[in-house]
């Protein structure tokens, strides 16, 4: 039966034949949405302290 066994990591993370698995991409998306929400809750003074303007929050998190 060793003929049918596959590397567990390869099988689990092979989402849609991309380089990264589907679950990894979903976790990144959820973390990005959380970061955007948390940054929007800060006032402008605190955003300035970390070097982010309110209009640049999306770009700072997603890089697009």
C-alpha atoms as a printed R data frame, in Angstrom:
   type eleno elety resid chain resno       x      y      z
1  ATOM     1    CA   UNK     A     1   0.000  0.000  0.000
2  ATOM     2    CA   UNK     A     2   2.932  2.396  0.045
3  ATOM     3    CA   UNK     A     3   2.347  2.958 -3.650
4  ATOM     4    CA   UNK     A     4  -0.841  4.934 -2.897
5  ATOM     5    CA   UNK     A     5   0.534  7.014 -0.059
6  ATOM     6    CA   UNK     A     6   1.317 10.626 -0.813
7  ATOM     7    CA   UNK     A     7   3.116 13.303  1.099
8  ATOM     8    CA   UNK     A     8   0.512 14.741  3.485
9  ATOM     9    CA   UNK     A     9   1.686 18.344  3.107
10 ATOM    10    CA   UNK     A    10   1.509 18.218 -0.687
11 ATOM    11    CA   UNK     A    11  -1.999 16.752 -0.672
12 ATOM    12    CA   UNK     A    12  -3.371 19.136  1.922
13 ATOM    13    CA   UNK     A    13  -1.996 22.381  0.429
14 ATOM    14    CA   UNK     A    14  -2.518 21.775 -3.287
15 ATOM    15    CA   UNK     A    15  -5.543 24.079 -3.646
16 ATOM    16    CA   UNK     A    16  -6.540 24.763 -7.266
17 ATOM    17    CA   UNK     A    17  -3.063 23.917 -8.589
18 ATOM    18    CA   UNK     A    18  -1.658 27.230 -7.444
19 ATOM    19    CA   UNK     A    19   1.536 27.659 -5.510
20 ATOM    20    CA   UNK     A    20  -0.332 28.260 -2.253
21 ATOM    21    CA   UNK     A    21  -3.146 26.280 -0.748
22 ATOM    22    CA   UNK     A    22  -6.700 27.503 -0.520
23 ATOM    23    CA   UNK     A    23  -6.699 27.540  3.282
24 ATOM    24    CA   UNK     A    24  -3.529 29.659  3.390
25 ATOM    25    CA   UNK     A    25  -5.061 32.174  1.004
26 ATOM    26    CA   UNK     A    26  -8.283 32.289  3.044
27 ATOM    27    CA   UNK     A    27  -6.343 32.865  6.279
28 ATOM    28    CA   UNK     A    28  -4.398 35.690  4.610
29 ATOM    29    CA   UNK     A    29  -7.631 37.264  3.372
30 ATOM    30    CA   UNK     A    30  -9.280 37.112  6.811
31 ATOM    31    CA   UNK     A    31  -6.164 38.546  8.476
32 ATOM    32    CA   UNK     A    32  -6.061 41.385  5.920
33 ATOM    33    CA   UNK     A    33  -9.725 42.245  6.454
34 ATOM    34    CA   UNK     A    34  -9.139 42.296 10.219
35 ATOM    35    CA   UNK     A    35  -6.118 44.580  9.820
36 ATOM    36    CA   UNK     A    36  -8.070 47.032  7.635
37 ATOM    37    CA   UNK     A    37 -10.932 47.111 10.146
38 ATOM    38    CA   UNK     A    38  -8.572 47.702 13.082
39 ATOM    39    CA   UNK     A    39  -6.672 50.459 11.277
40 ATOM    40    CA   UNK     A    40  -9.924 52.244 10.391
41 ATOM    41    CA   UNK     A    41 -10.791 52.292 14.092
42 ATOM    42    CA   UNK     A    42  -7.655 54.304 14.947
43 ATOM    43    CA   UNK     A    43  -7.764 58.083 14.965
44 ATOM    44    CA   UNK     A    44  -5.671 60.147 12.540
45 ATOM    45    CA   UNK     A    45  -3.043 60.977 15.164
46 ATOM    46    CA   UNK     A    46  -2.323 57.316 15.888
47 ATOM    47    CA   UNK     A    47  -2.241 56.511 12.181
48 ATOM    48    CA   UNK     A    48   0.280 59.316 11.673
49 ATOM    49    CA   UNK     A    49   2.420 57.820 14.452
50 ATOM    50    CA   UNK     A    50   2.753 54.575 12.513
51 ATOM    51    CA   UNK     A    51   3.199 56.374  9.189
52 ATOM    52    CA   UNK     A    52  -0.137 55.569  7.543
53 ATOM    53    CA   UNK     A    53  -2.658 58.045  6.176
54 ATOM    54    CA   UNK     A    54  -6.342 57.124  6.342
55 ATOM    55    CA   UNK     A    55  -6.597 57.025  2.544
56 ATOM    56    CA   UNK     A    56  -3.648 54.629  2.310
57 ATOM    57    CA   UNK     A    57  -4.927 51.947  4.702
58 ATOM    58    CA   UNK     A    58  -6.079 49.619  1.925
59 ATOM    59    CA   UNK     A    59  -2.759 49.956  0.077
60 ATOM    60    CA   UNK     A    60  -0.756 49.495  3.288
61 ATOM    61    CA   UNK     A    61  -2.480 46.207  4.064
62 ATOM    62    CA   UNK     A    62  -3.015 44.707  0.610
63 ATOM    63    CA   UNK     A    63  -0.204 46.354 -1.339
64 ATOM    64    CA   UNK     A    64  -2.432 47.025 -4.349
